[in-house]
Amino acid sequence: MSDELTGALRELAARYETPPPLPAAEVRSYGLLVQLYSLLSRRSWGMGDLADLGELAAWAGRALGAGFVQVNPLHAAVPGPPADPSPYRPSSRRFPDPVHLRVEDVPEFAYVEDRARLHALLERAARLREAVLGKGELIDRDAVWEAKREALELVRTVPLGPGRAAALHAFRAEQGQALEDHATWYALAEAHGPDWRRWPAPLRDPRSAETARAREELRDRVGFHSWLVWLTDAQLTAAQRAAREAGMPVGIVHDLAVGVHPTGADAWAQQDHFAPGMSVGAPPDAFNARGQDWGLPPWRPDRLAESGYAPFRDLLRGLFRYAGALRIDHVMGLFRLWWVPEGRPPTEGTYVRYDAEAMLAVLVLEASRAGALVIGEDLGTVEPGVRDALRDRGVYGTSVLWFERDWEGDRRPLPPERWRADCLATATTHDLPSTAARLTGEHVELRDRLGLLTRPLAEERAEAAADVREWRERLEELGLLTDEDAPDPAGEEAGIRAVYRYLLRTPARMVGVWLPDGVGDRRPQNLPGTWDQYPNWRLPVADAEGRPVSLEDLAASPRLRALADVLRAGAPPAP
């Protein structure tokens, strides 16, 4: 290690004395997990939005007694079309995506003079909504954004009142150069395309004289994109406020993606902090012999240290503005990341270490200042000591039922009392089969239809059935399949309720309910290993027959309420 880097780390340690661990949640709570785009109301424009999030939180808090709602990353996307539908490959993690705006909730919307054009846009929004909820079509994010962008261009013609104008000015001043860079990238992308690496050479440098001149020439578009961030920030804050006013002790749990798209706004504005020619991925393992390349450029640990971890600190500070808790995807990345050289297979990558002590100090400090919880997604390959280090700092882990087995003993399902307490316990995630699909074995059939199986279908079926059988035996041993479940002939609803009763038997301080489980949805939101073969990130929440279910229908669903009754009944509180 160079003397310069050692000095920078010492300076950082002096600046950030190790803060005390984050306190545990005051009360144990359960909450809902949902991909926001998939949750359409009868008022949204073809995909779920921030008003839908506020409605869901207000309803779940008051009617169901839920303590939180966890959503997918709402980071700004690389503009399309076609836009990358994955929320885990954003243009920027520092600022949110205005596609989630409820346009009608912008105060100036009511004063747009061109009512005919506005009415036509509202009719287009209704058609987009009906295509998904009524005709079973996929969510079309590009079409939704095009309609919203046109409507927002109209709304912006309405002058702000003096108070609103002052608030926007203050927001831009507070966000400073970071927001200016972000808005400049989007303005330049409109003129030159969304891959900054293909822009005219002088514009590839965010600090060049030519970029400064272009920023001035595009001042109105820079203002437009800054205004969009301001509006989105306000609606995100309103959603968290609605959750807390509904009695939720945590509120909205936001998701921090592990990285950003190489062509996007952050990679352009912060390119001195990213490693050129490198990508984050995963080494070969038992599930993927070829390893993985996620196409996300990694931060350089030396540059982070030299800057006092300012990019990480500022990123967290922005997200904690409107989060009651933050889930960090692949939290092991605070310790090390698998770097893959551009053009080389993942098998030729290597681990690069980060100063986890410094990264965790910044994380805990910013979470403490915000009064927020932190949940680390620590599934998969985790090197020894990582979970201990996270727990010692009050960072929760993530435990998924189907993976919790006594791996060092009889390999049977882990008894609930042996689960860790400092975690978010769930039955599934967005990358895994729904509980209904798991219990019925439909996830195996889906993967077979798509040609994803690496073994004969009969072997895959037998292994999946054995897995479910062992879990059912554990549920029966504990008396979690109750008499009231007897009318369910297929056993699927009973099984889902029993799974969540099991989670409540664990000491986990947070229990997460995959919202589609509440209506029997069979389909995963994302099927790893697929691209065009499966509609990843474009499916609405649906019932057991595959019919889309609106937010209003969810709130009226007897099946979801029956599951909520199980959760409300609960179990002994976590220690």
N, C-alpha and C positions, 0 to 999 in steps of 0.2 A: 504494500500500500504506500502511495506517495506521501511525502511530508505535507503537501498541500491538502490532500484528501483527509489525512489524519487530523490536521488542524481544523478543517471544516467540520468534521464530526465532533471534535471537542467543543467547538463553538456552538454547535447544535445542542449538545448535551447541556451546556451552560444555559442556553436560551430556553430549552424545554426540560426543566427538571422533571423527572419521572412523576407523572401525576398519579394520584391514588386510583385504585381500580374503579371502574364504573359500578355504581350500586345496582343491586338486583332489582327487578321489577317489584313495586310495592305490593302488588297482588298478582296472583296467578290469573291468566286470562286465556281465552281461546279467541281465534279470529278467522277471517276468511282469506283465502289466497285466490287471486284471480288475475288473468291477463286483461288489462283494462280495455284494449281494443275489442276483445271478445264479448264485452258486456254492453249490449245495445239496449237503450230505452226507446220508448215510442217518440222521443224528442231528439235523439241523436242523429247525426248526419251519416249514417252508414257504418260507423264504428263507435265503440265506447269513448266517452269523453270525460272531462274533469267534473262537469255537472253530474254525470252519472256516478262518478266516484263519490262525490259528496252525498248524493241521494242514497247510495248503497251504504255508506258509513253511517248516515243518520238513521236509516232503517235498522241496520244490523245492531247498532249500539242500543237503540231504544226498544226494539221489538224482540231482539234475540239475546241481548246481554253480551254481545261480542265486545272484545277489548281492542281489536285492531283489524285493519284490512291491509294485506300485503299485495302490492302490484308489481308488474314487470318494470324494467327500466323505462323511464319516460324521457330519456335523453334525446337531444336533437338528432334527427336522421340526416344522412346524405340525401340531398334532393334528387328526385327522379324526374320523369319516369324512365325505366322502372326503378322504384326505390327498393333498397334492400329491406325486406320485411322483418328481418331479425332485429329485435330491440337490443341485442347484445353486440351489434357492430355499428355503433352510432358515429355520427360525424363529430359530436362533442358530448363529453360527459359533464361539462361545466354549466351548460344551459339546457333548458327543457325544449321539447318540440311543440310548436304551436298547433300541430295537427290535433292535439288533444283539447283545444279551446272549444267551449260552447259559445258560438258566435253571438247568439241572442243575449247572452249574459254580459256582453261588453256594453257599458252604459250608453255609449254613443250610438249603438245600433238603432235605438228608438228614434233617432233624429236624422237618419239617412233620407235624403230628399228624393232620390230616384227609387220610388217604391215599386215601380213596375219591374225594374231589373232585380231588385231585392226579392220580390215575390217569385220571379222566375228561378232564382237561386234556391229559395226555400222549397220550391216544387222539385228541383233537381235533387236536393237533399232528401226529400221524401221518397223519391224513386230509389235512391241509393239504399235507404233504410229498408224499404219494402223488398228490394232485391235480396237482401240478406235474410230478414225475418220472415218474409212471406213466400219467397221463391227458392230459398235454400242456396243462394249463390254465395261465393266466397267474399270475404271482406276485401274491398278494393281501396287500399290506402291512397293510391295515387289519385283516383277519382275523387275521394273524399277531400284530399288536400286541395285539389284544383278548385273545387266548389267553395271551400272555405277561404282559399286565398283570394278568389274574386270577391267574395262577400267582405272580407276584411279590407281589401283595397277600397271598397265603397265606404265602409265604416270610417276609414281613416280620413275621408274627405270632410268629416264632421269635426269642426274645431273643438279642442279640449277646453273645458272651463278652466278658470285660473287655478283652482285647487288641484285638478287633475293634471294640468300642465306642470305645476310645481312638483307634483309627485313623480311624474315621469322624469323631469330634469334631475331630481334628487336621486332617483334610481340609477340613471345613467352615470351620474357623478360617483355614486357609491360603487358601482361595478367597474368603473374606470376602463383601463386599457383592455382588460379581458373582454368586456362586452363590445368595445369598439372593434377589436380584432374579429370577434365572432360575427358581428353584423357586416363587417367589411368582407369577410370570406363569402358570406351568402350573397352579398351584392356582386362580388366578382364572379361567383359561380353562375349567376344569372347571365353574365356577359360572356364568360369563357368556358363554361361547363364545370361539373362538380369534381373534377380531378385536378387539383392545383399543380400536380407534377407535369401537366400538359399545358399549363398557362404560358404566356410569354415569359421568358427567363427573368426579367426584372420583377415581375409580379409574384414570383415564387418566394421572394424574400419579403416577409411582412414588414420589415423595417427599411426597405429601400425607398429612395426618393420617388421612384415611379409609382410605388404602391401608395405613398402618401398623396401623390397627385391624383391617382385614380380614386382614392377614398374621398377626396374633395369633389371630384367630378360626379361621383355617385352618392353625394351627400344625402339626397332624398331617399335612395334605396337603403343606405346604411341606417338612416332614421327609421325607415319602415321595419327593418329587421330588429332593431333595438326595441321599438314599440311592441313588436310581437312577443319578445322575451318578457317585457314588463307585464303585458296582459296575461301571459301564461303563468308567470310567477304569482300574480294576484289570484288567479283561479286555483292554483296549487295551494296557496295559503288558505283560501276559503274552504277547500276540501278538508284540510287538517282542522280548521276551526269547527267545521260542521261535525267532524268526528269527535272532537273533544267536548263540544256542547251536547252531544248525544250520550255522554258519559263514558266514552272510551278512555281507559287509562293510558293507552299508547297512541291510538289514532292510526294514521297512515304510515305504513312501513314501505319505504322506497328502496329500490334495488340499484346498486352500483355495479355496472358492467365492468369486466376485467380490463377492457381496453377500448380503443377507438379505431375507426376505419382509417387506413393509411392515406386515403385521398381527401379526408375531411378537414373540418375547421380546426380542431385541436392539433392535428398532425401538422398543419400549416403554421398556425400561430405559435406553437411550442416546439417547433422542429429541432431547436437546439437541445431539447430535453429527451428526444426520442433517438433510438439507435437506428441509423439508416441501414437498409439492407437486411433487417432482421424482423422476425415475426414470432409471436408467442404461440406456443402449442403445448403438446404433451408427449412424453416419451412412449415407446411401445409398452403395452401391458397385456394382461390376459384377455381383455375385451377387444383390443385393437392392436394387432401385431405390427401395423405400419406406423403407429403413432398418430399424432394429430397436428395439423397446422391451422390455427384459427385466423390467420391473416391479420393480426393486430400488432402494430409495432410496439415494442416495449420501451418503457422509460429507462434511461441510463442511470444506474445507481450513483455514479460519480457526480453527474450533473444535478441530481436531486440533492445530494449532500451539499454541494457547493452553493446551492440556492437556499439552503436552510429548509428544504422540503416545501418551499412555497407553493409549487403547483399542486401537491397533494393537500396541503392545508387549505388552499383556496377552493379546491374542488369540494372538500368535505364541508367547508363553511357554507358554500352555496346550497348544497343538498340539505343541510340541517336547518335551513331557513323554514322549510315546510314539512319536515319529517319528524314523526314521533319516534321512529327507529329507522335504522339503515341496515339493509342486508347487503353484505359484500360478497359478490360472486367470486368463487375461487379465492377465498381469503388466504390460501397458502401462498398466493402471489406476493404477499407482504414479506415473505421470507425468501422465496426463490421462484424463478420462472424458467420454463424450458424455452430457450432461444433457438430458433431454426433459421439458418442462413437462407436468404432469398434464392430460390431456384434449386434448393437442395431438399431431399426428403426429410421428414421429421426424425427419422432414425439417425440422422447426422447432426442433430441438435445437441445442446448441452445445457445444464442448469447454470444460471447466473444468479448469484446471491444478492439480496438487498439487506440493508441494515434494518432488520426487523425491530430492534429495540427503538430506533428512532421513528420508524413508521408507526409503530404501536403507540409511542408517546404522543405523536401528533394526533392520531386517531382518537385516543382516549381523552386528550385535552379538548379537542373540538366537540366531541360528543358530550363531555361534561359541561362545557359552556352552553350547549343547546339543551341540556337536560334530556338527552335522547339515549335510547338503547342501541346496541350494535349486535347484529347477528352475522356470524361468519359462515358462509357455505363451505363446509370442510368435508365434503364427500369425495370419495375416490382415494387416490394415492396421497397419503399424508405422512410426511417424515416424522420420526420420533421427536417429541418435545413441542411440536407446534400446538397441539390442542392444550397442553398444559400451559404454555405461554399465553394463549388466548384466554383461557379460564382465569389465570392469575390476574388478568387485567379487566375482568368482568365482561369479556366478549363472549356471547353465547355461540354455541355450535348449532349444527343442523343434523337432526337424526330422522331418518326415513325408515318406517316400520319394516319394510321388506328386506332392508340391509342389516337390521339389528339382530344378529345371531351370536351365539357363544362360539366365536371363531377359534378360540384357544381351548375349548372344551369339547362338548358333544355336537357343536355346530347347529344345535336346534335353536328355534326362536328364543331370543333373550328374554328372560322373565322381566316383567315391567319394573319390579323394584330394583333391578340392576341397571336400568337406564340412567344416564347422567341427568342431573337436574338443570344444569345451566345450558339449556338448548331450546330450540324451536323444534317440537316433535310433529311430524307430518306423516300422512299415509302415502303421499306421492309428490311429484314436482311437475313442472311444465315439460320436462324432458322424459318423463316416465309414463307408463300406462295409467289411466284412471283406475280407481279402485274397482269399479264395475268390470272393466276390461281385464284387470288382473284376476279377479275372482272367477270370471267365466272363461278365461283363457283366450279371449278374443284378440289380445295383443300378439299372440303367437300367429294366429291366422292372418292378421294384418301384415306382419313382417314377412310371412310366407308369400302372400299375394304380391308383395313388392320386391321379392327376390332378395331379401336381406338375411335370410337364415344361412348359417355356415355349417349346419348339421342337418341330417334328415328331419323332416317335419315330425315324424313319430317320436324321435328323441326329444325334440324341443317341447312337444306337447307333454310328454311324460315327465320331463323335468319341471315344467311349469305347474302341472297338476300336483306333483309331489310337494312342491314348495307351498302351494295353497293348502294342501291337505295338512301339512305340519302346522301351519298357522291356525287353521280351523280347529285342530286338536287342542292347541294352546288356548284358543278362545273358549272352547267348550270346557276345558279343565277349570277355567276361572269363572265359569257361569255367565259369560258375557253374551251368549246366544240365549235370550230370555224367552219365556212363554209368549210374550206379547208379539214376538216376531213370527210365531207359528203360521199366521195367515199368509205369509209370503211364500208361495209354493216353490219358487226357484231358489230361494235362499239368498238372492243377491242383495236386496235391501237389508235383510237381516244381517248379512255379512258385513255390509258397509257400516251399519250402526255398531256392530260388535267391534270392528276395527277401531272406531273412534272411542268406544268405551275403553278399549285396551290402552289407547294413547292417554286417556285420562287416568288410568291406573299408574302410569309412570310418574316420576317426580318432576317431569319437565315443566319449567315455569311458563312456557308458552306452547299452546297446541294449535296447529294450523289446519284448517279444513279447506281442502281443495274445493272451491265453490261448485265446479261441475259435478263433483261427487254427490252433491245435494239433490241433483235431478237425474242422476244415472247416466251421465254422458260417457260414452265409450271411447271417444277419440282423444289421443294425445294432442296437445297444442303444437308440439314439435317432435319430430321423429328423427333423432340423430342418425346420420349416415345417408340422409336423403336430401335432395335438392328439388328437382322438378317432379319427382315421383309422388310426392306427398305435399299437400297444401300447408306447409309449416307457417305458423304465425298468422293465419288468415281465416281461422275457424271461429264462428260464434259459439257461445255456450249452447249446448243442445241437450235434449232429453234422451231417454234410453232408446228411442226410435230414431234418433238423429234429427229431430225437428228443432230448429232454433228456438231458444227461450229468451224472451225479453226480460229486462230488469223488472218490469211490472209483473210478469208471469212468475218470475222467481220469488218475488215477495208474497205471492199468493199460493205458492206451491205447498201442498200438504206434505209432500215427501221431504222437502227441505226443512219445513217446520218440525217434522218428526225427528229429523237428525239434530236440529237445534235443541229440541227438548232433551235429547240424550246429553248434549254438551252442557246445557244449563244445569241438569241434575248433577253432573260432574262427579268428582271424587275428592278424597281428602286433599286439602291444599298442599301445594309444593312447599318444601321446607324453606 
